[in-house]
Amino acid sequence: MTNPKFIPYTDFELLNEKEMLKRSKEFYDKIKKRRTIRHFSNKKIPIDVIKNCLLAAGTAPNGANMQPWSFVVITNKTIKKEIRIEAEKKEKIFYTTRATKEWLEALEPLGTDEHKDYLEEAPCLIAIFSKKIDILPNGKKVKQYYAQESVGIATGFLIAALHNAGLATLTHTPSPMGFLNKILNRPEYERPFLLLVLGYPSENAEVPNIRKKPLNEIADFIE
Ligand SMILES: Cc1cc2nc3c(=O)[nH]c(=O)nc-3n(C[C@H](O)[C@H](O)[C@H](O)COP(=O)(O)O)c2cc1C
């Protein structure tokens, strides 16, 4: 028998409705300004800001509290270049042979192609890995539960935290991403989830003019 331990939950902040509305609107107003940036300046980012944002990501809900994620923060120029070279190789194959016509049509408004200058231009990359298993300090292997969902939520927290801290991001998924294990020396049981590019937008950075679906297209209310 296990003996779960509980502590009083005293961190909850009970708000009145007016305050709830105000805060929800403020959050929406802030988060709707986030955009995926594909042109970065080379201005450095304070590492403590990244650390705080990673700590925020690490608070995400996750399957059985296994916290099945690893974040690898890369500011080293040589490693960034290695990643760019490998990513561009994969992306070239993707854009010329692997992607279906339908997929290329969906990507068209974004103006993306196999060139990934930002992997070297941006001051920082965060490679996010999802663990298939974990190895405890005593060497015991443990299963992970809902790892992909959990890492997706943590990544969402991370992107929101970075945006809140005044940084721009790009969610990049070169496909396949196994080369990240090799370059970053990660064990086989860590599966690359995505590569987050972060920094400040370059001076004349532009973003695709895309539309976000209104509430009635994304939500149903059943009373
Ligand atoms: C899982 C995932 C994978 C993505 N992969 C890429 C990518 O490889 N390259 C890229 O330029 N953008 C990528 N994006 C960014 C999307 O294209 C972008 O989020 C979408 O067009 C909406 O634009 P917004 O982020 O500015 O709102 C990805 C986003 C997600 C969530």
The ligand as a Gaussian input file, in Angstrom:
#p B3LYP/6-31G(d) Opt

LIG

0 1
 C        3.495000      21.925000     -33.961000
 C        3.872000      23.106000     -34.797000
 C        4.806000      22.968000     -35.784000
 C        5.204000      24.064000     -36.542000
 N        6.208000      23.925000     -37.447000
 C        6.650000      25.007000     -38.121000
 C        7.799000      24.906000     -38.956000
 O        8.423000      23.850000     -39.063000
 N        8.196000      25.998000     -39.636000
 C        7.550000      27.200000     -39.508000
 O        7.966000      28.163000     -40.147000
 N        6.475000      27.342000     -38.683000
 C        6.035000      26.274000     -37.986000
 N        4.977000      26.409000     -37.097000
 C        4.359000      27.726000     -36.904000
 C        2.997000      27.807000     -37.557000
 O        3.117000      27.897000     -38.949000
 C        2.257000      29.037000     -36.978000
 O        2.073000      28.868000     -35.610000
 C        0.898000      29.248000     -37.651000
 O        1.073000      29.583000     -38.993000
 C        0.088000      30.340000     -36.945000
 O        0.813000      31.553000     -36.948000
 P        1.097000      32.346000     -35.615000
 O        1.920000      31.449000     -34.745000
 O        1.837000      33.585000     -36.034000
 O       -0.213000      32.643000     -34.969000
 C        4.582000      25.317000     -36.330000
 C        3.628000      25.454000     -35.312000
 C        3.279000      24.371000     -34.547000
 C        2.297000      24.539000     -33.428000

